[in-house]
């Protein structure tokens, strides 16, 4: 699996290729944490090339959603 990011204006596009599961979900969190530390808070997660997602992957996605909501004060 690979996680890449691209900043387009205020939006950060995070692309996940392969499986989003187990320890691989941690790579998504790491990339997102770096972006959040840099003040980024608008994300689009591209799962078009993701083969599968287990509970760890879903947890990473919901974690990112919560982090963004906190940044916005929701």
C-alpha positions as CSV (number, residue, x, y, z in Angstrom):
1,X,0.0,0.0,0.0
2,X,1.1,3.5,-0.5
3,X,-0.3,6.8,0.7
4,X,0.4,10.0,-1.2
5,X,-0.8,13.5,-0.8
6,X,-1.2,16.5,-3.0
7,X,-2.2,20.0,-1.9
8,X,-4.6,21.8,-4.2
9,X,-5.3,25.2,-2.7
10,X,-6.8,24.7,0.7
11,X,-7.6,21.0,-0.1
12,X,-5.3,18.1,0.7
13,X,-6.0,15.1,-1.5
14,X,-4.8,11.9,0.1
15,X,-4.6,8.9,-2.3
16,X,-4.6,5.4,-0.9
17,X,-3.4,2.6,-3.2
18,X,-3.8,-1.1,-2.2
19,X,-5.3,-2.3,1.0
20,X,-6.2,0.0,3.9
21,X,-5.8,-2.4,6.8
22,X,-3.8,-3.1,9.9
23,X,-0.4,-1.4,10.2
24,X,-1.0,0.2,6.7
25,X,-3.7,2.3,8.2
26,X,-1.0,3.9,10.4
27,X,0.6,5.3,7.3
28,X,-2.6,7.2,6.5
29,X,-2.6,8.6,10.1
30,X,1.0,9.7,9.8
31,X,0.5,11.5,6.6
32,X,-2.7,13.2,8.0
33,X,-1.0,14.1,11.2
34,X,1.8,15.9,9.3
35,X,-0.8,17.8,7.3
36,X,-2.9,18.7,10.4
37,X,0.3,20.0,12.1
38,X,0.9,22.2,9.1
39,X,-2.6,23.7,9.5
40,X,-4.3,21.7,6.8
41,X,-7.9,20.8,7.7
42,X,-9.7,20.1,4.4
43,X,-9.2,16.6,3.1
44,X,-10.4,14.5,0.2
45,X,-9.5,10.8,0.6
46,X,-9.2,9.1,-2.8
47,X,-10.0,5.4,-2.4
48,X,-10.4,4.7,-6.1
49,X,-7.4,2.3,-6.1
50,X,-8.0,0.8,-2.7
51,X,-8.7,-2.9,-2.8
52,X,-10.0,-3.5,0.7
53,X,-10.5,-1.7,4.0
54,X,-10.8,-3.5,7.4
55,X,-11.8,-2.1,10.8
56,X,-8.3,-0.5,11.3
57,X,-8.7,1.3,8.0
58,X,-12.2,2.5,8.9
59,X,-10.9,3.6,12.3
60,X,-8.1,5.7,10.6
61,X,-10.7,7.3,8.4
62,X,-13.1,8.1,11.3
63,X,-10.1,9.4,13.3
64,X,-9.3,11.8,10.4
65,X,-12.9,13.0,10.3
66,X,-12.9,13.7,14.0
67,X,-9.6,15.6,13.8
68,X,-10.9,17.8,11.0
69,X,-14.2,18.4,12.9
70,X,-12.1,19.5,16.0
71,X,-10.1,21.9,13.9
72,X,-13.3,23.5,12.8
73,X,-14.7,23.6,16.3
74,X,-17.6,21.4,15.5
